[in-house]
Amino acid sequence: METRFRDHYELATLPYFDLTEDRQLVLSDPEFGPSIDVHTHLALSYIRPFCTDLRAEHQHTEHYLPLERDLDLDVYLNRNFSPWDLKRMTRDLTWRSATSGGMRRTHTLPNLLREMAALGIAHAALLPVELPLISRNAETYLGLTSDCPEVICFGSVHPYEWRPFERLEAQKARGARAVKIHPAVQMVYPNAPRAMRVYRKCGELGLPVFWHCGPVDIEPPAGRRRSQVRYYEEPIAELPDTTFILGHSGALQPELALGFANKYGNTWLDLASQSLPVIRTLLERGPQDRIMMGSDWPFYHQATALAKVLIATEGDRELRRKVLFGNAAKLFGIG
C-alpha cells in the first residue's frame, strides 16, 4: 500500500478516505470508525489573557504541516516540514502566543470538531500546557469544553508553580480527566523532585499523567536534553499507582519507550507523529491493550494518524478496534 504522497489530499487514494468537491478529506466508510484521538491541542496563550477566540469557526484550518506538502508516512512526521514551515510554526508558537493572529487563530474548537466529524473521530483528548504565572490554558480549555461531550479535557500544572496540588484538585473538580506535562516546553526534567511530587498527587487523584516523551530534533537544545527517554523511567518505576502515557511513544527514541511499556504495567503509549514502521513495531512487540492513536492536531491533519493505524492494522480487525477506540475508551471511561 502506498505510503508516500505528493500532498495530503492524495491520502484519498487509500481505501480509507475520500476527497469531497471542496477538498475535504473524509472517511470513506463508517466501518473504519469510530475512533478516539488522544492527542490534540487548541491555540495556547501565554503572558497576556487569552486573546484567541476558541469558539470561532474558520473555513480552513491552517495546520502547521500544510496539506500541500509532500507527505511521507514512513518517517517521523516532523521530517515532512520544510525549513520555511518550521520558521512559521516557531513564530506562531512563541511571540504570536500573546496575540490573536497567525495560523493559531484557526486552531479552535469548532475547527477541531469539524475535522473529527469528517473522519469518524468520536472523541478527542484536549491537552493544555502550562507555564508558571503566565498562563491559564487548562482552565480556559475546561471552561470551553464543559458542555462538549466529544472532548476529553485534560488539566495541566507546572511542577514549579505555586500550590500545584490545589490547582490539580480544582481542575479535577471541573472535569479534568488526566494531566499534561511537557518537559521540553516547561523546561523541567521528568524525574525532577518537584515533578515526582506532582505525579504522586496525580496518582492519588486518579489522574493519568500524559507526558510529551522523547526528543524530536526541532525543539531547543535545552528542551531536547530534558526529553531524553531515559529520564522517564524513574517516576514510572517508583510510582506504580500513577498511570503514565508516553506521548509520541518516545519520539525519536521509541525503543526505550517500548521497553518501559513492556516492563511496567502503568505505562501506555500514544502513537502521535510516529512513523509507520515504528508503529508496526510497537503493535507487534508492545502491550496491545495499552496503545492508543493520537494526531497532535493542529500540528498535523488527523487523517495522517488515522492512515498509519489503519494501514498497520490491515487484516487484524480486533487490534484495529483496540488502538483506534477500545484502549482509550477503557482508560478514560468512555462507554
Rosetta blueprint (number, residue, H / E / L):
1 M L
2 E L
3 T L
4 R E
5 F E
6 R L
7 D L
8 H H
9 Y H
10 E H
11 L H
12 A H
13 T H
14 L L
15 P L
16 Y L
17 F E
18 D E
19 L E
20 T L
21 E L
22 D L
23 R L
24 Q L
25 L E
26 V E
27 L E
28 S L
29 D L
30 P H
31 E H
32 F H
33 G L
34 P L
35 S E
36 I E
37 D E
38 V E
39 H E
40 T E
41 H L
42 L L
43 A L
44 L L
45 S L
46 Y L
47 I L
48 R L
49 P L
50 F L
51 C L
52 T L
53 D L
54 L L
55 R L
56 A L
57 E L
58 H L
59 Q L
60 H L
61 T L
62 E L
63 H L
64 Y L
65 L L
66 P L
67 L L
68 E L
69 R L
70 D L
71 L E
72 D E
73 L L
74 D L
75 V L
76 Y L
77 L H
78 N H
79 R H
80 N H
81 F L
82 S L
83 P H
84 W H
85 D H
86 L H
87 K H
88 R H
89 M H
90 T H
91 R H
92 D H
93 L H
94 T L
95 W H
96 R H
97 S H
98 A H
99 T L
100 S L
101 G L
102 G L
103 M H
104 R H
105 R H
106 T H
107 H L
108 T L
109 L H
110 P H
111 N H
112 L H
113 L H
114 R H
115 E H
116 M H
117 A H
118 A H
119 L L
120 G L
121 I E
122 A E
123 H E
124 A E
125 A E
126 L E
127 L L
128 P L
129 V L
130 E L
131 L L
132 P L
133 L L
134 I L
135 S L
136 R L
137 N H
138 A H
139 E H
140 T H
141 Y H
142 L H
143 G H
144 L H
145 T L
146 S L
147 D L
148 C L
149 P L
150 E L
151 V E
152 I E
153 C E
154 F L
155 G E
156 S E
157 V L
158 H L
159 P L
160 Y L
161 E L
162 W L
163 R L
164 P H
165 F H
166 E H
167 R H
168 L H
169 E H
170 A H
171 Q H
172 K H
173 A H
174 R L
175 G L
176 A L
177 R L
178 A L
179 V E
180 K E
181 I E
182 H L
183 P H
184 A H
185 V H
186 Q H
187 M L
188 V L
189 Y L
190 P L
191 N L
192 A L
193 P H
194 R H
195 A H
196 M H
197 R H
198 V H
199 Y H
200 R H
201 K H
202 C H
203 G H
204 E H
205 L H
206 G L
207 L L
208 P L
209 V E
210 F E
211 W E
212 H E
213 C L
214 G L
215 P L
216 V L
217 D L
218 I L
219 E L
220 P L
221 P H
222 A H
223 G H
224 R H
225 R H
226 R H
227 S L
228 Q L
229 V H
230 R H
231 Y H
232 Y H
233 E H
234 E H
235 P H
236 I H
237 A H
238 E H
239 L L
240 P L
241 D L
242 T L
243 T L
244 F E
245 I E
246 L E
247 G E
248 H H
249 S H
250 G H
251 A L
252 L L
253 Q L
254 P H
255 E H
256 L H
257 A H
258 L H
259 G H
260 F H
261 A H
262 N H
263 K H
264 Y L
265 G L
266 N L
267 T E
268 W E
269 L E
270 D E
271 L L
272 A L
273 S L
274 Q L
275 S L
276 L H
277 P H
278 V H
279 I H
280 R H
281 T H
282 L H
283 L H
284 E H
285 R H
286 G L
287 P L
288 Q H
289 D H
290 R H
291 I E
292 M E
293 M L
294 G L
295 S L
296 D L
297 W E
298 P L
299 F L
300 Y L
301 H L
302 Q H
303 A H
304 T H
305 A H
306 L H
307 A H
308 K H
309 V H
310 L H
311 I H
312 A H
313 T L
314 E L
315 G L
316 D L
317 R H
318 E H
319 L H
320 R H
321 R H
322 K H
323 V H
324 L H
325 F H
326 G H
327 N H
328 A H
329 A H
330 K H
331 L H
332 F H
333 G L
334 I L
335 G L
